[in-house]
Amino acid sequence: MNSPSARTNRREEVADWIAAEIKRLGPGAKLPSMRAMMLKFSTSQRVIEAALSPFVAEGRLISRRGQGIVIASPAAPDADEAVE
């Protein structure tokens, strides 16, 4: 079994790769499947989910079961934040 620090390092490695893919691919593009990422990084689903979670929470990725993981379009600025 991997130590907690090994899992954290692997999660960070996967998260860094995801961030780079978001920049490289752009809005509307799909990331590889969960299984493909598990194989690419030789890690568990739990580690991949932990790496994806912050991006989904921030709205940078949209994850739907059976439909994959899609890079979200940048949000339009709120009316309150608009410069007048």
Secondary structure, 3 states (H helix, E strand, C coil): CCCHHHHHHHHHHHHHHHHHHHHHHCCCCECCCHHHHHHHHCCCHHHHHHHHHHHHHCCCEEEECCCEEEECCCCCCCHHHCCC
